[in-house]
Amino acid sequence: MSPASLRLVILTLLAAAPSLAAARPVAPDPASITGDDRGEESGLPYIQCVPYARQVSGIQLFGDAHTWWDQAAGRYARGTQPRVGAVMAFRPHGAMVLGHVAAVSRIIDSRTVLLRHANWSPIDGRRGHLEDNVRAVDVSPANDWSEVRVWYAPLGGLGTTHWPVEGFIYNRKPSKTLGPDARLTVLASAPASAPKAGYTSRIGPDFLKGIVPETSVAPARRMVAAREKTRITAARDDERTIAASPSLARDPIGRLIASRLR
């Protein structure tokens, strides 16, 4: 190659250098993450959040991440409290137009959980990595997990963005809601004499002893009256006996014997 040709090649390469530098991939912010349902088989050089969340949670939902919350209605239980194995469903926010899903791997406290998810933090300048047991913190005012901050690898800590969350999808069937008729049926079927839970009666089995039934009050009164009449009659007889025998008035023992002999 002649010196002139070599000089031309060098100048061509130098002219192309800026465009080559601009073509280098830039580590994305999480806001640019796409939470779609495509995996490595689509030709993408990274793993998407949706197939990984489905794999680790066992929740069989498909499609973009932002559709999972509505898809789960009637198929899976949903709620606002984290459970191990549940999927945290992120709402679209900013440039994260397709949302995001992540599985809860551990609960630390009422405001901190660990997540397993994919395609969140750029690592070594490349997105699409798996991240297991990374922190997410509830920053919602009501502690209802409607806003979270998530571990971001380039920062070595929690990201500053407050990501909106729909809630949690649990890998179980939703509870059936009882209508008013069903509630009445349940109440009607309960036994009327069923004791209250945790109540122990202090009434013994012999508590009725000594209580005179209402039907026997009159005979009992007649019996008492008859005994009183007998006592009065006996007292009068004693008085007559003493009157007939003045010596008995001074002899109480004799008076007692005389009353027994009548």
C-alpha positions as YAML, in Angstrom:
chain: A
units: angstrom
residues:
- id: 1
  name: MET
  ca: [0.00, 0.00, 0.00]
- id: 2
  name: SER
  ca: [1.37, 3.38, -0.97]
- id: 3
  name: PRO
  ca: [1.83, 6.11, 1.63]
- id: 4
  name: ALA
  ca: [-0.98, 8.08, 0.04]
- id: 5
  name: SER
  ca: [-3.40, 5.14, 0.32]
- id: 6
  name: LEU
  ca: [-2.42, 4.50, 3.93]
- id: 7
  name: ARG
  ca: [-2.99, 8.16, 4.78]
- id: 8
  name: LEU
  ca: [-6.47, 7.95, 3.21]
- id: 9
  name: VAL
  ca: [-7.39, 4.90, 5.29]
- id: 10
  name: ILE
  ca: [-6.25, 6.59, 8.52]
- id: 11
  name: LEU
  ca: [-8.25, 9.72, 7.75]
- id: 12
  name: THR
  ca: [-11.36, 7.60, 7.02]
- id: 13
  name: LEU
  ca: [-11.05, 5.80, 10.38]
- id: 14
  name: LEU
  ca: [-10.58, 9.04, 12.27]
- id: 15
  name: ALA
  ca: [-13.68, 10.48, 10.65]
- id: 16
  name: ALA
  ca: [-15.74, 7.45, 11.68]
- id: 17
  name: ALA
  ca: [-14.49, 7.45, 15.30]
- id: 18
  name: PRO
  ca: [-17.14, 9.87, 16.74]
- id: 19
  name: SER
  ca: [-20.02, 7.88, 15.29]
- id: 20
  name: LEU
  ca: [-18.57, 4.63, 16.66]
- id: 21
  name: ALA
  ca: [-18.25, 6.18, 20.10]
- id: 22
  name: ALA
  ca: [-21.86, 7.35, 19.96]
- id: 23
  name: ALA
  ca: [-22.99, 3.85, 19.08]
- id: 24
  name: ARG
  ca: [-21.66, 2.38, 22.31]
- id: 25
  name: PRO
  ca: [-24.46, 1.14, 24.61]
- id: 26
  name: VAL
  ca: [-25.17, 3.38, 27.60]
- id: 27
  name: ALA
  ca: [-26.20, 1.84, 30.91]
- id: 28
  name: PRO
  ca: [-29.90, 2.66, 31.23]
- id: 29
  name: ASP
  ca: [-31.76, 4.10, 34.17]
- id: 30
  name: PRO
  ca: [-34.50, 1.78, 35.53]
- id: 31
  name: ALA
  ca: [-37.06, 4.18, 34.09]
- id: 32
  name: SER
  ca: [-36.13, 2.96, 30.62]
- id: 33
  name: ILE
  ca: [-36.74, -0.70, 31.50]
- id: 34
  name: THR
  ca: [-39.28, -2.53, 29.37]
- id: 35
  name: GLY
  ca: [-41.29, -5.06, 31.33]
- id: 36
  name: ASP
  ca: [-42.46, -7.14, 28.40]
- id: 37
  name: ASP
  ca: [-42.89, -10.89, 28.08]
- id: 38
  name: ARG
  ca: [-40.04, -11.57, 25.68]
- id: 39
  name: GLY
  ca: [-37.05, -13.63, 26.73]
- id: 40
  name: GLU
  ca: [-33.73, -14.60, 25.32]
- id: 41
  name: GLU
  ca: [-35.45, -16.58, 22.58]
- id: 42
  name: SER
  ca: [-36.51, -13.27, 21.04]
- id: 43
  name: GLY
  ca: [-32.91, -12.42, 20.26]
- id: 44
  name: LEU
  ca: [-32.56, -9.88, 23.10]
- id: 45
  name: PRO
  ca: [-29.22, -10.09, 24.91]
- id: 46
  name: TYR
  ca: [-30.87, -9.84, 28.34]
- id: 47
  name: ILE
  ca: [-33.55, -11.44, 30.49]
- id: 48
  name: GLN
  ca: [-36.85, -9.62, 30.90]
- id: 49
  name: CYS
  ca: [-38.62, -9.23, 34.25]
- id: 50
  name: VAL
  ca: [-41.85, -11.01, 33.25]
- id: 51
  name: PRO
  ca: [-40.57, -14.51, 32.44]
- id: 52
  name: TYR
  ca: [-38.30, -14.46, 35.47]
- id: 53
  name: ALA
  ca: [-41.12, -13.39, 37.84]
- id: 54
  name: ARG
  ca: [-43.31, -16.13, 36.41]
- id: 55
  name: GLN
  ca: [-40.54, -18.70, 36.92]
- id: 56
  name: VAL
  ca: [-39.72, -17.88, 40.54]
- id: 57
  name: SER
  ca: [-43.29, -17.22, 41.73]
- id: 58
  name: GLY
  ca: [-45.19, -19.93, 39.87]
- id: 59
  name: ILE
  ca: [-47.87, -17.40, 38.93]
- id: 60
  name: GLN
  ca: [-48.90, -18.23, 35.41]
- id: 61
  name: LEU
  ca: [-49.64, -14.85, 33.92]
- id: 62
  name: PHE
  ca: [-48.38, -13.68, 30.54]
- id: 63
  name: GLY
  ca: [-48.06, -10.45, 28.68]
- id: 64
  name: ASP
  ca: [-46.53, -7.12, 29.60]
- id: 65
  name: ALA
  ca: [-45.87, -6.44, 33.27]
- id: 66
  name: HIS
  ca: [-48.39, -3.60, 33.54]
- id: 67
  name: THR
  ca: [-51.19, -6.02, 32.57]
- id: 68
  name: TRP
  ca: [-50.54, -8.52, 35.35]
- id: 69
  name: TRP
  ca: [-52.55, -6.74, 38.04]
- id: 70
  name: ASP
  ca: [-55.77, -6.70, 36.01]
- id: 71
  name: GLN
  ca: [-55.12, -10.18, 34.63]
- id: 72
  name: ALA
  ca: [-54.88, -11.56, 38.17]
- id: 73
  name: ALA
  ca: [-58.39, -10.37, 39.10]
- id: 74
  name: GLY
  ca: [-60.56, -13.43, 39.68]
- id: 75
  name: ARG
  ca: [-57.66, -15.82, 39.06]
- id: 76
  name: TYR
  ca: [-55.21, -15.04, 41.84]
- id: 77
  name: ALA
  ca: [-55.59, -13.40, 45.23]
- id: 78
  name: ARG
  ca: [-54.40, -9.79, 45.40]
- id: 79
  name: GLY
  ca: [-53.61, -7.50, 48.28]
- id: 80
  name: THR
  ca: [-51.51, -4.70, 49.69]
- id: 81
  name: GLN
  ca: [-49.33, -6.68, 52.10]
- id: 82
  name: PRO
  ca: [-46.15, -8.51, 51.04]
- id: 83
  name: ARG
  ca: [-45.94, -12.29, 51.32]
- id: 84
  name: VAL
  ca: [-43.02, -14.53, 50.45]
- id: 85
  name: GLY
  ca: [-43.52, -15.74, 46.87]
- id: 86
  name: ALA
  ca: [-45.95, -12.94, 45.99]
- id: 87
  name: VAL
  ca: [-45.34, -10.74, 42.96]
- id: 88
  name: MET
  ca: [-45.00, -7.00, 43.46]
- id: 89
  name: ALA
  ca: [-46.72, -5.36, 40.48]
- id: 90
  name: PHE
  ca: [-45.27, -1.96, 39.54]
- id: 91
  name: ARG
  ca: [-47.33, 0.60, 37.68]
- id: 92
  name: PRO
  ca: [-45.91, 2.26, 34.57]
- id: 93
  name: HIS
  ca: [-43.98, 5.32, 35.63]
- id: 94
  name: GLY
  ca: [-42.01, 7.81, 33.55]
- id: 95
  name: ALA
  ca: [-40.16, 6.06, 30.77]
- id: 96
  name: MET
  ca: [-41.00, 2.64, 32.31]
- id: 97
  name: VAL
  ca: [-44.09, 2.43, 30.14]
- id: 98
  name: LEU
  ca: [-44.58, -1.34, 30.43]
- id: 99
  name: GLY
  ca: [-44.37, -1.57, 34.20]
- id: 100
  name: HIS
  ca: [-42.33, -4.11, 36.15]
- id: 101
  name: VAL
  ca: [-42.87, -7.27, 38.21]
- id: 102
  name: ALA
  ca: [-40.69, -8.72, 40.98]
- id: 103
  name: ALA
  ca: [-41.11, -11.64, 43.38]
- id: 104
  name: VAL
  ca: [-40.81, -11.25, 47.16]
- id: 105
  name: SER
  ca: [-38.12, -13.57, 48.54]
- id: 106
  name: ARG
  ca: [-38.08, -12.44, 52.16]
- id: 107
  name: ILE
  ca: [-39.83, -10.04, 54.55]
- id: 108
  name: ILE
  ca: [-37.47, -8.06, 56.79]
- id: 109
  name: ASP
  ca: [-39.95, -5.83, 58.60]
- id: 110
  name: SER
  ca: [-43.17, -3.92, 57.99]
- id: 111
  name: ARG
  ca: [-41.44, -1.62, 55.50]
- id: 112
  name: THR
  ca: [-38.61, -3.72, 54.05]
- id: 113
  name: VAL
  ca: [-38.61, -6.78, 51.81]
- id: 114
  name: LEU
  ca: [-36.11, -8.55, 49.59]
- id: 115
  name: LEU
  ca: [-36.93, -9.03, 45.91]
- id: 116
  name: ARG
  ca: [-35.94, -11.37, 43.10]
- id: 117
  name: HIS
  ca: [-36.26, -9.70, 39.72]
- id: 118
  name: ALA
  ca: [-34.62, -9.21, 36.34]
- id: 119
  name: ASN
  ca: [-33.73, -6.33, 34.06]
- id: 120
  name: TRP
  ca: [-33.63, -3.62, 36.71]
- id: 121
  name: SER
  ca: [-30.06, -2.52, 37.40]
- id: 122
  name: PRO
  ca: [-27.43, -2.21, 34.67]
- id: 123
  name: ILE
  ca: [-24.45, -4.29, 35.79]
- id: 124
  name: ASP
  ca: [-21.07, -4.12, 34.03]
- id: 125
  name: GLY
  ca: [-22.64, -1.72, 31.61]
- id: 126
  name: ARG
  ca: [-25.25, -4.23, 30.47]
- id: 127
  name: ARG
  ca: [-28.91, -4.57, 31.36]
- id: 128
  name: GLY
  ca: [-30.99, -7.72, 31.63]
- id: 129
  name: HIS
  ca: [-29.26, -9.19, 34.70]
- id: 130
  name: LEU
  ca: [-30.91, -11.22, 37.44]
- id: 131
  name: GLU
  ca: [-30.88, -9.74, 40.94]
- id: 132
  name: ASP
  ca: [-31.80, -11.93, 43.91]
- id: 133
  name: ASN
  ca: [-32.48, -10.77, 47.48]
- id: 134
  name: VAL
  ca: [-32.17, -7.05, 46.84]
- id: 135
  name: ARG
  ca: [-33.93, -4.52, 49.07]
- id: 136
  name: ALA
  ca: [-37.17, -2.70, 48.41]
- id: 137
  name: VAL
  ca: [-38.48, -0.24, 50.99]
- id: 138
  name: ASP
  ca: [-42.04, 0.99, 51.41]
- id: 139
  name: VAL
  ca: [-42.04, 4.79, 51.37]
- id: 140
  name: SER
  ca: [-45.78, 5.31, 51.17]
- id: 141
  name: PRO
  ca: [-47.24, 7.65, 53.85]
- id: 142
  name: ALA
  ca: [-49.84, 5.05, 54.88]
- id: 143
  name: ASN
  ca: [-47.46, 2.06, 54.89]
- id: 144
  name: ASP
  ca: [-49.65, 0.40, 52.25]
- id: 145
  name: TRP
  ca: [-46.80, -0.42, 49.84]
- id: 146
  name: SER
  ca: [-48.17, 1.88, 47.15]
- id: 147
  name: GLU
  ca: [-44.72, 3.51, 46.70]
- id: 148
  name: VAL
  ca: [-41.30, 1.87, 47.01]
- id: 149
  name: ARG
  ca: [-37.64, 2.58, 46.59]
- id: 150
  name: VAL
  ca: [-35.60, -0.28, 45.10]
- id: 151
  name: TRP
  ca: [-31.94, -1.28, 45.29]
- id: 152
  name: TYR
  ca: [-30.03, 0.10, 42.32]
- id: 153
  name: ALA
  ca: [-26.66, -1.55, 41.68]
- id: 154
  name: PRO
  ca: [-24.82, 1.45, 40.16]
- id: 155
  name: LEU
  ca: [-25.52, 3.42, 43.35]
- id: 156
  name: GLY
  ca: [-24.71, 0.56, 45.68]
- id: 157
  name: GLY
  ca: [-27.91, 1.34, 47.57]
- id: 158
  name: LEU
  ca: [-31.55, 2.32, 47.20]
- id: 159
  name: GLY
  ca: [-32.52, 4.37, 44.20]
- id: 160
  name: THR
  ca: [-34.07, 7.77, 44.81]
- id: 161
  name: THR
  ca: [-37.21, 7.26, 42.70]
- id: 162
  name: HIS
  ca: [-40.50, 6.48, 44.46]
- id: 163
  name: TRP
  ca: [-41.92, 3.78, 42.20]
- id: 164
  name: PRO
  ca: [-45.74, 3.39, 42.25]
- id: 165
  name: VAL
  ca: [-47.00, -0.12, 43.00]
- id: 166
  name: GLU
  ca: [-50.43, -1.62, 42.28]
- id: 167
  name: GLY
  ca: [-50.09, -4.23, 45.02]
- id: 168
  name: PHE
  ca: [-49.15, -7.89, 45.46]
- id: 169
  name: ILE
  ca: [-50.35, -10.92, 43.53]
- id: 170
  name: TYR
  ca: [-50.41, -14.13, 45.60]
- id: 171
  name: ASN
  ca: [-50.05, -17.63, 44.19]
- id: 172
  name: ARG
  ca: [-53.43, -18.86, 45.42]
- id: 173
  name: LYS
  ca: [-57.06, -18.64, 44.45]
- id: 174
  name: PRO
  ca: [-58.98, -15.52, 45.47]
- id: 175
  name: SER
  ca: [-61.38, -15.83, 48.39]
- id: 176
  name: LYS
  ca: [-65.03, -16.00, 47.46]
- id: 177
  name: THR
  ca: [-66.96, -12.93, 48.62]
- id: 178
  name: LEU
  ca: [-70.10, -13.81, 50.58]
- id: 179
  name: GLY
  ca: [-73.19, -11.96, 49.42]
- id: 180
  name: PRO
  ca: [-75.96, -10.91, 51.84]
- id: 181
  name: ASP
  ca: [-77.99, -14.08, 51.19]
- id: 182
  name: ALA
  ca: [-74.98, -16.30, 51.84]
- id: 183
  name: ARG
  ca: [-74.28, -14.45, 55.08]
- id: 184
  name: LEU
  ca: [-77.85, -14.94, 56.26]
- id: 185
  name: THR
  ca: [-77.63, -18.64, 55.45]
- id: 186
  name: VAL
  ca: [-74.48, -19.01, 57.51]
- id: 187
  name: LEU
  ca: [-76.06, -17.24, 60.48]
- id: 188
  name: ALA
  ca: [-79.27, -19.26, 60.24]
- id: 189
  name: SER
  ca: [-77.40, -22.56, 60.15]
- id: 190
  name: ALA
  ca: [-75.55, -21.89, 63.40]
- id: 191
  name: PRO
  ca: [-77.08, -23.78, 66.39]
- id: 192
  name: ALA
  ca: [-79.08, -21.46, 68.65]
- id: 193
  name: SER
  ca: [-77.72, -23.08, 71.83]
- id: 194
  name: ALA
  ca: [-74.08, -23.01, 70.80]
- id: 195
  name: PRO
  ca: [-71.99, -21.63, 73.68]
- id: 196
  name: LYS
  ca: [-69.80, -18.63, 73.14]
- id: 197
  name: ALA
  ca: [-66.21, -19.46, 72.35]
- id: 198
  name: GLY
  ca: [-63.99, -19.38, 75.40]
- id: 199
  name: TYR
  ca: [-66.90, -19.19, 77.93]
- id: 200
  name: THR
  ca: [-66.92, -21.60, 80.90]
- id: 201
  name: SER
  ca: [-70.06, -21.87, 83.01]
- id: 202
  name: ARG
  ca: [-69.57, -21.48, 86.76]
- id: 203
  name: ILE
  ca: [-73.00, -22.99, 87.63]
- id: 204
  name: GLY
  ca: [-72.69, -26.44, 89.18]
- id: 205
  name: PRO
  ca: [-74.97, -29.37, 88.37]
- id: 206
  name: ASP
  ca: [-76.66, -29.18, 91.82]
- id: 207
  name: PHE
  ca: [-77.59, -25.50, 91.69]
- id: 208
  name: LEU
  ca: [-81.34, -26.36, 91.75]
- id: 209
  name: LYS
  ca: [-81.15, -28.20, 95.08]
- id: 210
  name: GLY
  ca: [-83.16, -26.47, 97.78]
- id: 211
  name: ILE
  ca: [-85.23, -24.47, 95.32]
- id: 212
  name: VAL
  ca: [-88.96, -25.22, 95.77]
- id: 213
  name: PRO
  ca: [-90.76, -25.52, 92.45]
- id: 214
  name: GLU
  ca: [-93.54, -23.00, 91.87]
- id: 215
  name: THR
  ca: [-96.15, -25.78, 91.77]
- id: 216
  name: SER
  ca: [-95.28, -26.95, 95.33]
- id: 217
  name: VAL
  ca: [-95.45, -23.59, 97.12]
- id: 218
  name: ALA
  ca: [-99.05, -24.01, 98.37]
- id: 219
  name: PRO
  ca: [-98.56, -27.53, 99.84]
- id: 220
  name: ALA
  ca: [-95.38, -26.35, 101.53]
- id: 221
  name: ARG
  ca: [-97.21, -23.44, 103.10]
- id: 222
  name: ARG
  ca: [-99.96, -25.78, 104.36]
- id: 223
  name: MET
  ca: [-97.31, -28.07, 105.86]
- id: 224
  name: VAL
  ca: [-95.71, -25.18, 107.71]
- id: 225
  name: ALA
  ca: [-99.10, -24.00, 108.97]
- id: 226
  name: ALA
  ca: [-99.95, -27.50, 110.21]
- id: 227
  name: ARG
  ca: [-96.65, -27.74, 112.13]
- id: 228
  name: GLU
  ca: [-97.24, -24.35, 113.71]
- id: 229
  name: LYS
  ca: [-100.76, -25.39, 114.75]
- id: 230
  name: THR
  ca: [-99.40, -28.60, 116.32]
- id: 231
  name: ARG
  ca: [-96.78, -26.59, 118.25]
- id: 232
  name: ILE
  ca: [-99.43, -24.16, 119.58]
- id: 233
  name: THR
  ca: [-101.73, -27.03, 120.57]
- id: 234
  name: ALA
  ca: [-98.90, -28.78, 122.42]
- id: 235
  name: ALA
  ca: [-98.05, -25.58, 124.27]
- id: 236
  name: ARG
  ca: [-101.67, -25.17, 125.39]
- id: 237
  name: ASP
  ca: [-101.75, -28.79, 126.54]
- id: 238
  name: ASP
  ca: [-98.62, -28.12, 128.60]
- id: 239
  name: GLU
  ca: [-100.29, -25.14, 130.21]
- id: 240
  name: ARG
  ca: [-103.37, -27.21, 131.10]
- id: 241
  name: THR
  ca: [-101.21, -30.01, 132.52]
- id: 242
  name: ILE
  ca: [-99.31, -27.55, 134.71]
- id: 243
  name: ALA
  ca: [-102.58, -26.00, 135.86]
- id: 244
  name: ALA
  ca: [-103.93, -29.45, 136.82]
- id: 245
  name: SER
  ca: [-100.73, -30.46, 138.62]
- id: 246
  name: PRO
  ca: [-99.11, -27.40, 140.27]
- id: 247
  name: SER
  ca: [-96.13, -29.55, 141.25]
- id: 248
  name: LEU
  ca: [-95.11, -29.86, 137.57]
- id: 249
  name: ALA
  ca: [-94.58, -26.10, 137.41]
- id: 250
  name: ARG
  ca: [-91.63, -26.59, 139.77]
- id: 251
  name: ASP
  ca: [-90.45, -29.79, 138.00]
- id: 252
  name: PRO
  ca: [-89.40, -29.09, 134.36]
- id: 253
  name: ILE
  ca: [-88.21, -32.67, 133.88]
- id: 254
  name: GLY
  ca: [-91.51, -34.04, 135.05]
- id: 255
  name: ARG
  ca: [-93.30, -31.57, 132.80]
- id: 256
  name: LEU
  ca: [-91.24, -32.81, 129.80]
- id: 257
  name: ILE
  ca: [-92.03, -36.46, 130.65]
- id: 258
  name: ALA
  ca: [-95.70, -35.63, 130.98]
- id: 259
  name: SER
  ca: [-95.73, -33.96, 127.56]
- id: 260
  name: ARG
  ca: [-94.09, -37.03, 126.02]
- id: 261
  name: LEU
  ca: [-96.70, -39.31, 127.52]
- id: 262
  name: ARG
  ca: [-99.59, -37.53, 125.88]
...
